[in-house]
């Protein structure tokens, strides 16, 4: 047996028959004497564990499959700034770590590893772990064997990235790693991924304008829920400076040579693309981990191993730390590495580094429970948290608050702004269904959630909710809730099921209860539909019901070999009942006006529900009769009235193509009546601190119908995405407005696809209208000119800018000023579902 010399061996390791050589090769099979701890993976967690073992004098070996320490950090792009978050968390590792450049951190760790006497063995990949606690055998790919009393898995997940799954994703210009941003010049590069890795890659590629790269980053959602706030801020600033293009709610659908086809909110589009860097997260090397006898919390690809509070897996003696345990942040990983060795060494009194922070949260409740007891109670009692591990619960609670409520105490009131989620850990809550009758309430039981509507849509609170009994609730800020749903599939499923259940109860009413919907929900399917994609096609067989959850649909019917626009269906509508009730093929085509999300309800399950609930059957028959009337009207007029129907159909199609498909309230101008007086703009400015929220002349026109540049108050507003202070809300009448907490970051302006938001400072207060009329004082009605503002503002003082957009004149008596000021009636504000329907033509003909 060869004797190999290794650097940094501690004194207690002299008992080993075989030492391990750095960057060396092991020639033949050999078995080492047993080490106390075998640590697999030299990332921040594993390195910290090895350093602690060395400091305690414990025999150990750190196994690294590459020829360098911390492969994850090593593979960071050159020059990357590594953050040290959470800032409030104390670092207790023997390895120093502070925010800094990748290269400086790696140099420091290499130096400290030698100084601490860490026993590291490079080029040592483990292929299997067998045996039991006290006598594990680790087989390496080079033929060597190592025995250990305990094993610490710190292998991370970066070696198992999530892959693109679209046509062409196997082409040569698709890569999953970025080593050196400076290596690419004059390329159109698309980064796919909304986490820290994707954002940092995009920032690195865009850092040097001289390289001439054109950088685009795709995010399938509207929020960068997985990323650190600091990274999101830097990305926002880069986009504002024109160095990066951010595409929200966008996914790749086909990779081509030099091009990338995208599925965007308004349909498919193609951009130039010379290179794709896909950073879509990663998953545990599950097959290897499970072969070691470690069980996972669920079958989800992104699930984590089941672990005890001391990081021990379901296989006694095998411990899991770091990203593999669900803790991707470096500080967390390093603290875990330190703590797991302390636990293995018998220090059962050691408390996690975040204990003081969590203790302070729970002390406010004045209940004699330990932090572990509180975390276990919350995880057990709250459905959306059931599948979090004790370790994940600790991290989750760092970003949440726990509150106690007395019976009758208000949790939130109807029309309050707010997008946080409340989870009921103990007690009950009462939802006041009828605003005029507080006694008319619906019971929310322990384990459920409240506020999911505000979380998903950003709307104001839809009802007043009070505690029904002494209650303990976890309030989860919107960003933390979105992160939870993005990283824990079970939590997302739980939130989705509850929100779908409540949407169906509200939509169908008819005396239904949650218990009635169990079968329907068990067979329901959530489907994302691209703009223009049909969910129902005229003439096909089918009996499923579709509920529009996000976005909107248009209904078309073929008349004389032409598609005729019948109606518009906003979020909260349903369709498909005609074929289910009356049988026969589908009578119309229903397709997405914008990228949408629908709930597909299994026809057989819904049919059984209707048979059991006659009131529901009566409701759906009434809805079906209304649709049949529209169809009959079109059929009866397809010859004599076809020209009008065709014109209306084309007009409706034009409006949908110009964003009306996701609007809840839109300003339209009849060009046949408009005289160009601009009273609408002037009235808007005079009602809003001298700043107009609309531009009458801009926008597109079809026939005599003009869509000016004014907020559409989208059902799911783009402007709400990535608003750092959460300053954008939806009011009680559906208006989307910006409150005074706006910090002027410009995110909303960049995210709005319709150009209806601008950044502007409030002008000096001007004299009243009579002063202008009688004395000529002031700039007159409307928005003051820049010249007047400069003359009457404070010299040398530039007011901070804030986001300016239409708020539908919320709080102003009489409604929207633009409509009231129009002398000819040319300006109207309408809800698309009321305007975009052939039924309107029917009523007009009858009148």
C-alpha positions in Angstrom: 0.0 0.0 0.0 1.4 3.4 -1.0 1.9 6.0 1.5 0.8 9.4 0.2 1.7 12.7 1.8 -1.0 15.4 2.2 -0.7 19.0 3.3 -2.3 20.2 6.4 -2.8 16.9 8.2 -3.8 17.4 11.8 -2.0 15.5 14.6 -4.9 13.3 15.4 -4.9 12.0 11.8 -1.5 10.3 12.3 -3.4 7.1 13.1 -4.5 6.8 9.5 -2.7 4.1 7.5 -3.4 6.1 4.4 -3.0 9.8 4.0 -4.6 11.8 1.2 -2.6 13.8 -1.3 -3.8 17.1 -2.6 -4.2 17.1 -6.4 -2.7 13.6 -6.5 -3.7 10.2 -7.9 -4.4 7.1 -6.0 -3.0 4.1 -7.8 -4.7 0.9 -6.4 -7.6 0.0 -4.2 -7.0 0.7 -0.5 -8.9 1.0 2.7 -8.2 3.7 5.2 -8.5 3.4 9.0 -11.8 4.8 10.1 -12.2 8.6 10.3 -14.7 10.1 12.6 -16.3 12.3 9.9 -16.2 12.0 6.1 -17.4 15.2 4.5 -18.4 15.1 0.9 -18.2 18.4 -1.0 -15.9 21.4 -0.3 -18.3 24.2 -0.9 -19.0 26.7 1.9 -20.9 24.2 4.0 -18.5 21.3 3.7 -15.4 23.5 4.0 -16.8 25.1 7.2 -17.6 21.6 8.6 -14.0 20.4 7.9 -12.6 23.5 9.5 -14.6 22.9 12.7 -13.6 19.2 12.7 -9.9 20.3 12.5 -10.3 22.9 15.2 -11.9 20.2 17.5 -9.2 17.7 16.7 -11.6 15.2 15.1 -10.3 12.8 12.5 -11.9 13.8 9.2 -11.5 13.9 5.5 -12.9 16.4 3.1 -13.6 14.8 -0.3 -13.7 17.0 -3.3 -14.3 15.6 -6.8 -12.5 18.5 -8.6 -8.9 19.7 -8.1 -9.9 22.9 -6.2 -11.9 23.9 -3.2 -15.5 25.1 -3.3 -16.4 24.3 -6.9 -19.6 26.2 -6.8 -17.9 29.5 -5.9 -15.0 28.6 -8.2 -17.5 28.4 -11.1 -18.9 31.9 -10.4 -18.2 34.3 -13.2 -14.9 36.1 -12.9 -14.9 39.2 -10.8 -18.4 38.4 -9.4 -19.3 40.2 -6.2 -20.3 37.6 -3.6 -22.9 38.9 -1.1 -23.0 38.0 2.6 -26.7 37.8 3.4 -28.7 37.7 5.6 -27.0 40.7 7.1 -28.6 40.2 10.5 -27.3 36.7 10.8 -24.1 36.1 12.8 -21.4 34.0 11.1 -20.0 31.4 13.5 -17.8 29.4 11.2 -14.0 29.0 11.6 -13.6 30.0 8.0 -13.8 33.8 7.6 -16.3 35.2 5.1 -17.4 38.7 4.2 -18.9 40.2 1.0 -16.2 40.6 -1.7 -14.9 39.4 -5.0 -15.0 35.8 -5.9 -11.2 35.6 -6.3 -10.5 37.2 -2.9 -12.8 34.8 -1.1 -11.3 31.7 -2.8 -7.8 32.9 -2.0 -8.7 33.4 1.7 -10.4 30.0 2.0 -7.4 28.2 0.4 -5.1 30.0 2.9 -7.3 29.2 5.9 -7.7 25.6 4.8 -4.0 25.1 5.1 -3.7 27.1 8.3 -6.4 25.1 10.0 -5.0 21.8 8.9 -8.0 20.6 7.0 -7.5 17.1 5.6 -8.7 17.5 2.0 -8.5 14.9 -0.7 -9.0 16.2 -4.3 -10.2 14.3 -7.4 -12.2 12.1 -5.0 -15.7 11.5 -6.3 -17.9 9.3 -4.2 -19.9 6.7 -6.1 -21.6 5.0 -3.2 -22.1 4.9 0.5 -22.9 1.7 2.3 -22.9 0.4 5.8 -24.5 1.9 8.9 -23.8 4.5 11.6 -20.4 3.9 13.1 -19.2 1.9 10.1 -19.9 3.5 6.7 -17.9 2.6 3.6 -17.4 5.2 0.9 -16.4 3.9 -2.5 -14.6 6.4 -4.7 -14.6 6.4 -8.5 -10.8 5.9 -8.5 -11.2 2.5 -6.8 -10.4 3.7 -3.3 -12.5 3.1 -0.2 -12.8 5.2 3.0 -14.6 4.2 6.2 -16.2 6.7 8.5 -18.3 6.7 11.6 -20.5 9.5 10.3 -20.9 11.1 6.8 -21.8 14.8 6.1 -23.3 15.3 2.6 -22.5 18.9 1.5 -22.6 18.2 -2.2 -24.9 21.0 -3.2 -27.1 20.9 -6.4 -25.2 23.0 -9.0 -24.0 19.9 -10.8 -27.5 19.0 -11.6 -29.0 22.0 -13.4 -32.6 22.3 -14.7 -32.4 22.0 -18.4 -34.4 23.8 -21.1 -37.2 21.7 -22.5 -38.2 23.3 -25.8 -37.4 22.6 -29.4 -33.8 23.2 -30.2 -32.6 23.4 -26.6 -29.8 20.9 -27.5 -28.1 23.3 -29.9 -24.5 24.3 -29.4 -25.1 27.9 -28.4 -27.1 26.9 -25.3 -25.0 26.8 -22.1 -25.7 26.4 -18.4 -22.6 28.1 -17.0 -20.9 31.5 -17.4 -17.3 31.5 -16.5 -16.0 34.8 -17.9 -18.4 37.5 -19.0 -15.5 39.3 -20.8 -15.1 36.4 -23.2 -18.1 37.5 -25.3 -18.1 40.4 -27.7 -20.8 41.9 -30.0 -23.3 39.1 -29.3 -27.0 39.1 -28.7 -27.2 37.0 -25.5 -30.4 35.8 -23.7 -30.2 34.9 -20.1 -33.0 32.6 -18.9 -33.7 32.6 -15.2 -34.9 35.0 -12.6 -32.8 33.9 -9.6 -29.5 35.4 -8.4 -27.4 33.4 -10.8 -29.3 34.6 -13.9 -29.4 38.2 -12.8 -25.7 38.2 -11.9 -24.8 36.6 -15.3 -26.8 39.3 -17.1 -25.2 42.1 -15.1 -21.7 40.7 -15.7 -22.3 40.5 -19.5 -23.7 44.0 -19.6 -21.1 45.6 -17.3 -18.7 46.7 -20.1 -20.5 48.6 -22.8 -17.4 48.5 -25.0 -18.0 44.7 -25.5 -21.0 45.6 -27.5 -23.2 42.8 -26.2 -27.0 43.1 -26.3 -28.4 41.4 -23.2 -31.9 40.2 -22.6 -33.1 38.4 -19.5 -36.3 36.3 -19.4 -38.5 35.8 -16.4 -41.6 33.5 -16.6 -43.2 35.4 -13.8 -43.8 39.1 -12.9 -41.6 39.1 -9.9 -38.0 38.1 -9.2 -39.1 36.2 -6.1 -36.0 34.0 -5.8 -33.4 36.8 -6.0 -31.9 39.0 -3.4 -33.3 42.5 -3.3 -29.8 44.0 -3.9 -29.5 42.0 -7.2 -33.0 43.0 -8.3 -32.1 46.7 -7.7 -29.0 46.4 -9.7 -30.9 44.7 -12.6 -33.5 47.5 -12.5 -30.8 50.1 -12.7 -29.1 48.3 -15.6 -32.5 48.2 -17.4 -33.1 51.9 -16.8 -29.7 52.7 -18.2 -30.5 50.6 -21.3 -27.9 48.0 -20.7 -30.3 45.1 -20.2 -33.8 44.3 -21.6 -36.1 42.6 -19.1 -38.9 40.5 -20.5 -41.5 39.4 -17.9 -44.0 36.6 -18.2 -41.9 35.3 -21.1 -40.6 31.8 -21.8 -38.6 30.3 -24.6 -40.6 28.1 -27.0 -38.1 27.3 -29.8 -34.3 27.8 -30.2 -33.1 28.4 -33.7 -29.7 29.3 -35.2 -29.3 33.0 -34.4 -32.8 33.3 -33.2 -35.0 32.6 -30.1 -38.8 32.3 -30.4 -40.5 33.5 -27.2 -43.9 32.9 -25.7 -44.7 36.5 -24.5 -47.9 37.9 -22.8 -49.2 39.2 -26.2 -48.3 36.1 -28.2 -45.2 34.6 -29.8 -42.3 36.8 -30.9 -38.8 36.2 -32.2 -35.6 37.9 -31.2 -32.1 37.7 -32.4 -30.0 35.4 -30.2 -26.4 34.3 -30.7 -26.1 32.7 -27.3 -28.4 31.4 -24.5 -27.3 31.1 -20.9 -29.8 29.1 -19.0 -29.8 29.6 -15.2 -33.1 28.0 -14.2 -32.0 26.6 -10.9 -30.9 23.1 -10.1 -32.1 20.0 -8.2 -30.5 17.5 -5.9 -28.7 14.5 -7.4 -31.6 12.5 -6.1 -30.6 9.0 -7.4 -27.3 9.2 -5.5 -28.7 10.6 -2.3 -31.6 8.1 -2.2 -29.1 5.3 -2.9 -27.4 6.4 0.4 -30.6 5.6 2.2 -31.7 9.2 2.6 -35.4 9.9 2.1 -36.9 13.0 0.5 -39.9 15.0 1.7 -41.9 14.4 -1.4 -41.6 13.1 -5.0 -41.2 16.6 -6.4 -38.0 17.1 -8.3 -37.1 20.1 -6.2 -37.9 18.5 -2.9 -35.3 18.3 -0.2 -34.2 15.4 2.1 -36.1 14.8 5.3 -33.8 16.1 8.1 -33.9 16.5 11.9 -33.2 19.8 13.6 -29.5 18.7 13.9 -29.3 18.0 10.1 -29.5 14.2 10.5 -31.2 12.4 7.6 -33.5 9.3 7.7 -30.4 7.2 7.6 -28.8 7.6 11.1 -25.3 8.8 10.9 -25.7 10.6 7.5 -26.1 14.3 7.8 -27.1 16.8 5.1 -26.2 20.5 5.0 -26.0 23.4 2.6 -27.9 23.8 -0.6 -28.8 20.1 -0.6 -30.7 20.8 2.7 -32.5 23.8 1.2 -30.2 26.5 2.4 -28.5 28.1 -0.6 -27.2 31.2 1.1 -23.5 31.1 1.9 -23.8 32.3 5.5 -26.5 29.7 6.3 -24.3 27.0 4.7 -21.2 27.9 6.7 -23.1 28.1 10.0 -24.6 24.7 9.3 -21.1 23.3 8.6 -19.9 24.6 11.9 -23.0 23.4 13.8 -23.3 19.9 12.3 -19.8 19.0 13.5 -20.6 20.3 17.0 -23.8 18.1 17.0 -21.8 15.1 15.9 -19.3 15.8 18.6 -22.0 15.7 21.3 -22.8 19.4 21.8 -26.5 19.1 21.9 -26.9 22.4 23.8 -25.8 24.5 20.8 -28.5 26.7 19.4 -28.6 27.8 15.8 -27.2 31.2 14.9 -30.6 32.5 14.1 -32.1 31.6 17.5 -31.9 35.1 19.0 -33.8 36.5 16.0 -36.5 34.0 16.1 -36.8 34.2 19.9 -37.5 37.9 19.6 -40.3 37.2 17.1 -42.0 34.7 19.4 -41.5 36.6 22.7 -44.2 39.0 21.6 -46.8 36.3 21.9 -46.2 35.9 25.6 -46.6 32.1 25.5 -44.1 29.8 27.1 -42.9 27.8 24.1 -39.4 27.3 22.8 -38.4 28.4 19.3 -38.4 24.7 18.1 -41.9 24.2 19.6 -43.2 27.3 17.9 -41.7 26.3 14.5 -43.1 22.7 14.9 -46.6 24.1 15.7 -46.7 26.4 12.8 -45.4 23.8 10.4 -47.8 21.2 11.6 -50.9 23.4 11.8 -50.6 25.5 8.6 -51.3 23.6 5.4 -49.0 25.6 3.1 -46.1 24.9 5.5 -46.7 21.2 6.1 -43.9 20.0 3.9 -41.2 22.4 5.0 -38.4 20.8 6.9 -37.5 22.2 10.4 -34.5 23.9 8.8 -36.6 25.5 6.0 -39.0 26.7 8.6 -36.3 28.6 10.4 -35.3 30.4 7.2 -38.9 31.0 6.3 -39.7 32.6 9.6 -36.8 35.0 9.3 -38.9 36.8 6.6 -42.3 36.4 8.3 -44.1 37.7 11.4 -46.3 35.9 13.9 -49.2 37.8 15.5 -51.8 37.1 18.1 -55.5 38.3 17.8 -58.3 38.5 20.3 -61.8 37.4 19.4 -63.4 40.1 17.3 -60.1 41.9 16.6 -59.8 43.1 13.0 -57.1 41.4 11.0 -57.7 43.6 8.0 -60.6 45.6 6.6 -62.4 45.7 3.3 -60.7 47.9 0.7 -57.5 48.1 2.8 -54.4 48.0 0.6 -52.3 45.0 1.2 -50.8 42.0 -0.5 -49.4 39.9 2.4 -50.7 36.5 3.1 -52.1 35.4 6.5 -51.8 31.8 7.6 -54.0 30.6 10.5 -52.0 28.5 13.0 -54.4 28.5 15.9 -58.1 29.6 16.3 -60.5 30.7 13.6 -61.3 33.8 11.5 -64.5 35.2 10.2 -64.9 36.8 6.8 -67.6 39.5 6.7 -69.3 38.5 3.4 -71.8 41.4 3.4 -70.4 44.8 4.0 -73.8 46.0 5.2 -74.3 43.1 7.6 -71.2 42.3 9.7 -73.1 39.3 11.2 -73.1 37.6 7.7 -69.8 35.8 7.9 -67.9 32.8 6.5 -65.7 30.7 8.8 -62.0 30.2 8.1 -60.7 27.4 10.1 -57.3 26.6 11.5 -54.7 25.7 9.0 -56.0 27.8 6.1 -54.9 31.1 4.6 -56.4 34.5 4.2 -55.5 37.2 1.7 -54.6 35.1 -1.3 -56.5 37.4 -3.6 -54.3 40.4 -2.7 -51.2 38.1 -3.1 -52.1 36.9 -6.5 -53.8 40.0 -8.1 -52.7 42.9 -6.0 -56.3 44.0 -5.4 -57.4 45.7 -2.2 -58.8 43.5 0.5 -62.1 42.2 -0.7 -63.7 41.8 2.8 -63.2 42.6 6.4 -61.8 39.7 8.4 -61.9 39.4 12.2 -60.7 36.8 14.6 -63.5 34.4 15.4 -61.6 33.0 18.5 -58.2 33.6 20.1 -56.0 33.3 17.0 -52.3 33.1 16.1 -51.4 34.0 12.6 -48.3 34.1 10.5 -48.2 37.2 8.2 -46.1 36.5 5.2 -45.0 39.5 3.1 -45.8 39.2 -0.6 -42.1 38.7 -1.6 -41.6 36.0 1.0 -44.9 34.3 0.0 -43.8 34.3 -3.7 -40.4 32.9 -2.8 -42.0 30.2 -0.7 -44.3 29.2 -3.7 -41.4 29.4 -6.1 -39.1 27.2 -4.0 -41.5 24.7 -2.3 -43.8 23.0 -4.9 -46.1 21.7 -2.1 -46.6 25.2 -0.8 -47.5 26.5 -4.3 -50.0 23.6 -4.7 -51.6 24.4 -1.3 -52.0 28.1 -2.1 -53.3 27.3 -5.6 -55.9 24.8 -4.3 -57.3 27.1 -1.7 -57.4 30.1 -4.1 -59.1 28.0 -6.8 -61.6 26.6 -4.3 -62.6 30.1 -3.2 -62.8 31.3 -6.8 -65.1 28.5 -7.7 -67.3 29.1 -4.6 -67.6 32.8 -5.5 -68.1 32.2 -9.2 -70.8 29.5 -9.0 -72.3 30.4 -5.6 -75.6 28.3 -5.6 -75.1 27.3 -2.0 -72.0 25.3 -2.6 -69.5 24.5 0.2 -65.9 23.5 0.1 -66.9 19.9 0.8 -69.0 19.9 -2.4 -66.0 20.8 -4.5 -63.6 18.1 -3.3 -64.0 15.8 -6.4 -64.0 18.7 -8.8 -60.8 20.1 -7.3 -59.1 16.7 -7.2 -59.6 16.4 -11.0 -59.0 20.0 -11.8 -55.9 21.1 -13.9 -54.2 24.5 -14.0 -53.2 25.4 -17.6 -51.2 28.3 -18.9 -52.5 29.4 -22.3 -50.4 31.5 -24.8 -52.0 34.5 -26.4 -54.0 33.4 -29.4 -54.1 29.7 -28.3 -57.6 28.2 -28.1 -58.9 26.3 -25.1 -62.1 25.4 -27.0 -62.4 25.0 -30.8 -65.7 25.2 -32.7 -66.9 21.9 -33.9 -64.8 19.7 -31.7 -66.1 17.3 -29.1 -65.6 18.1 -25.4 -67.4 18.6 -22.1 -64.8 20.1 -19.8 -65.5 23.5 -18.1 -62.9 26.2 -18.2 -62.6 28.9 -15.5 -60.4 31.9 -16.5 -58.1 32.6 -13.5 -55.7 35.1 -15.0 -55.9 37.0 -18.3 -58.9 37.0 -20.6 -60.5 35.1 -23.6 -62.3 36.0 -26.7 -65.2 34.0 -28.2 -65.4 33.7 -32.0 -67.9 31.9 -34.3 -67.4 31.1 -38.0 -70.1 32.9 -40.0 -69.8 32.7 -43.8 -66.3 31.3 -43.5 -65.2 34.2 -41.5 -64.5 34.3 -37.7 -67.0 36.7 -36.0 -66.1 38.1 -32.6 -68.9 37.3 -30.2 -67.7 38.3 -26.8 -64.9 39.0 -24.4 -64.5 37.0 -21.2 -62.4 38.6 -18.4 -60.7 36.8 -15.5 -63.4 35.3 -13.2 -65.6 34.1 -16.1 -66.2 30.5 -17.1 -67.1 28.8 -20.4 -67.8 25.3 -21.8 -71.1 24.5 -20.1 -73.1 24.4 -23.4 -71.6 21.1 -24.6 -71.7 19.6 -21.1 -75.4 20.3 -20.6 -76.9 20.0 -24.1 -74.4 17.7 -25.7 -73.1 17.9 -29.2 -69.9 19.6 -30.5 -68.6 23.0 -29.3 -70.5 25.9 -30.9 -67.7 28.5 -30.8 -64.0 28.9 -30.5 -62.6 30.4 -27.2 -59.0 31.6 -27.3 -56.7 33.6 -25.1 -56.6 37.4 -25.7 -53.4 37.6 -23.8 -51.3 35.1 -22.0 -53.7 33.6 -19.5 -54.2 30.9 -16.9 -57.3 28.7 -16.8 -58.7 26.1 -14.5 -59.8 23.0 -16.5 -62.7 21.3 -14.6 -63.3 17.7 -15.6 -66.7 17.5 -17.3 -67.8 14.2 -15.7 -67.0 15.5 -12.1 -68.8 18.8 -12.7 -71.8 17.0 -14.2 -72.1 14.9 -11.0 -71.9 18.1 -9.0 -74.7 19.7 -11.0 -76.9 16.6 -10.5 -76.3 16.8 -6.8 -76.9 20.6 -6.6 -80.0 21.6 -8.6 -79.3 25.3 -7.9 -76.0 25.0 -9.7 -77.6 23.3 -12.6 -80.2 26.2 -12.8 -77.4 28.7 -12.7 -75.4 27.1 -15.5 -78.5 26.7 -17.7 -79.3 30.4 -17.3 -75.7 31.3 -18.4 -76.0 28.8 -21.3 -79.3 30.4 -22.4 -77.6 33.8 -22.6 -74.8 32.5 -24.8 -77.3 30.7 -27.0 -79.2 34.0 -27.5 -76.0 35.6 -28.8 -75.3 32.7 -31.2 -78.9 32.8 -32.5 -78.7 36.6 -33.0 -75.5 36.2 -35.1 -77.0 33.4 -37.2 -80.2 35.3 -37.8 -78.3 38.4 -39.1 -75.5 36.7 -41.0 -76.9 37.9 -44.3 -78.8 41.1 -43.7 -76.5 42.3 -40.9 -73.2 40.7 -41.9 -71.5 44.0 -42.8 -72.1 45.5 -39.4 -71.2 42.3 -37.6 -68.0 42.1 -39.6 -67.1 45.7 -38.9 -67.7 45.2 -35.2 -65.7 42.0 -35.2 -62.7 43.8 -36.8 -63.0 46.6 -34.3 -63.1 44.3 -31.4 -60.1 42.4 -32.7 -58.2 45.7 -33.1 -59.0 46.6 -29.5 -57.8 43.3 -28.1 -54.6 43.6 -30.1 -54.0 46.9 -28.4 -54.1 45.6 -24.9 -57.8 45.8 -24.1 -57.7 42.1 -23.5 -56.1 42.5 -20.1 -57.8 45.8 -19.2 -60.5 46.3 -16.6 -61.3 49.9 -17.5 -60.2 51.7 -20.6 -60.5 55.2 -22.0 -61.8 55.3 -25.6 -62.4 58.3 -27.8 -64.9 58.4 -30.7 -63.0 60.4 -33.4 -66.3 61.2 -35.1 -67.2 63.3 -32.0 -63.8 64.5 -30.8 -63.1 68.2 -31.7 -59.5 68.2 -30.4 -60.1 70.7 -27.6 -57.9 68.8 -25.2 -60.3 69.5 -22.3 -59.8 65.9 -21.2 -56.0 66.4 -20.8 -56.5 69.8 -19.1 -59.1 68.4 -16.7 -56.8 65.5 -15.8 -53.9 67.8 -15.0 -56.1 70.1 -12.9 -57.3 67.1 -10.9 -53.8 65.7 -10.3 -51.3 68.3 -9.0 -50.9 69.9 -12.4 -49.8 66.6 -14.1 -51.9 65.0 -16.8 -52.2 61.2 -16.8 -53.2 60.9 -20.4 -52.0 61.8 -23.9 -55.0 62.2 -26.2 -53.1 62.4 -29.5 -50.9 59.3 -29.1 -52.2 55.8 -29.3 -53.7 53.9 -32.2 -57.0 54.3 -34.1 -59.2 51.9 -36.0 -62.1 53.4 -38.0 -63.4 56.1 -35.7 -62.3 54.5 -32.4 -59.1 55.8 -30.8 -57.2 54.3 -27.9 -55.3 57.2 -26.3 -52.3 56.7 -24.0 -54.0 56.1 -20.7 -53.9 53.4 -18.1 -55.9 50.3 -18.8 -56.0 49.2 -15.1 -55.0 45.7 -16.2 -56.4 42.7 -14.3 -52.9 41.7 -13.4 -50.9 44.9 -13.7 -47.4 44.7 -15.2 -46.5 47.8 -13.2 -46.9 46.0 -9.9 -44.1 43.7 -10.7 -40.9 44.5 -8.8 -42.2 47.6 -7.0 -39.7 47.7 -4.1 -41.9 49.6 -1.6 -45.1 47.9 -2.8 -46.5 51.3 -3.6 -48.9 50.1 -6.3 -52.3 48.9 -5.4 -55.8 48.1 -6.8 -58.6 50.2 -5.4 -62.2 49.2 -4.5 -63.5 50.1 -7.9 -60.7 48.3 -9.8 -58.4 51.3 -10.3 -54.7 50.7 -10.1 -53.0 53.6 -8.3 -49.6 54.5 -6.8 -49.4 55.7 -3.2 -47.1 58.2 -1.6 -44.5 55.6 -0.7 -43.3 55.6 -4.4 -39.5 56.0 -4.4 -39.2 56.9 -8.1 -37.2 53.8 -9.1 -38.9 53.6 -12.5 -39.6 49.9 -12.4 -43.3 50.4 -13.2 -42.6 52.6 -16.1 -40.3 50.0 -17.6 -42.6 47.1 -17.0 -45.7 48.8 -18.5 -46.1 47.6 -22.1 -48.4 50.4 -23.0 -46.3 53.4 -22.1 -48.9 55.0 -19.8 -46.5 55.7 -16.9 -44.0 58.5 -16.7 -41.5 59.7 -14.1 -42.2 63.3 -13.2 -41.6 65.8 -10.4 -44.7 67.7 -9.0 -44.7 71.3 -10.4 -45.0 74.3 -8.2 -48.5 75.1 -7.0 -50.2 77.5 -9.5 -52.8 80.2 -8.9 -56.4 79.4 -9.1 -58.5 79.6 -12.3 -60.1 82.9 -11.4 -56.6 84.5 -10.9 -55.7 83.4 -14.4 -59.0 84.6 -15.9 -59.1 88.0 -14.1 -55.4 88.8 -13.6 -53.6 86.6 -16.1 -51.7 84.9 -13.2 -50.5 81.4 -13.6 -50.1 79.2 -16.7 -53.9 78.6 -17.1 -55.8 75.3 -17.2 -54.0 72.1 -17.7 -50.4 71.0 -17.2 -48.0 74.0 -16.8 -45.2 74.4 -19.3 -41.6 73.5 -18.4 -40.7 77.1 -18.8 -43.3 78.2 -16.2 -42.3 75.4 -13.9 -38.6 76.4 -14.1 -39.5 80.1 -13.5 -41.7 79.5 -10.4 -39.9 76.6 -8.8 -37.2 77.1 -6.1 -33.9 77.9 -7.7 -31.4 75.1 -7.6 -33.8 72.7 -6.0 -34.9 69.8 -8.1 -37.9 67.9 -6.7 -37.6 64.1 -6.7 -39.5 62.4 -9.4 -42.2 59.9 -8.8 -44.3 57.6 -11.0 -47.4 59.3 -12.6 -50.4 57.4 -14.0 -54.1 57.4 -14.3 -56.0 56.5 -11.1 -59.5 56.8 -12.5 -59.9 59.9 -10.4 -60.4 57.8 -7.3 -61.8 59.8 -4.5 -62.9 62.7 -6.8 -66.7 63.3 -6.8 -68.3 62.7 -10.2 -65.9 60.1 -11.6 -63.1 60.5 -14.2 -62.4 64.1 -15.0 -61.5 63.3 -18.6 -65.0 62.0 -19.3 -66.7 64.8 -17.4 -64.8 67.5 -19.3 -65.5 66.2 -22.8 -68.0 68.7 -24.3 -69.1 66.3 -27.1 -69.3 62.9 -25.3 -66.4 61.6 -27.3 -64.5 60.3 -24.3 -65.9 57.2 -22.5 -64.5 54.8 -20.0 -65.7 51.2 -20.3 -65.1 47.8 -19.0 -64.1 45.5 -21.9 -66.6 42.8 -21.1 -69.4 45.3 -21.4 -68.2 46.8 -24.7 -66.7 43.9 -26.5 -69.8 41.8 -27.2 -72.2 41.2 -30.1 -74.9 41.5 -27.5 -74.2 45.2 -27.6 -75.0 45.3 -31.3 -78.2 43.4 -30.5 -79.3 46.0 -28.0 -78.3 48.8 -30.3 -80.4 47.3 -33.2 -83.4 47.0 -30.9 -83.1 50.6 -29.7 
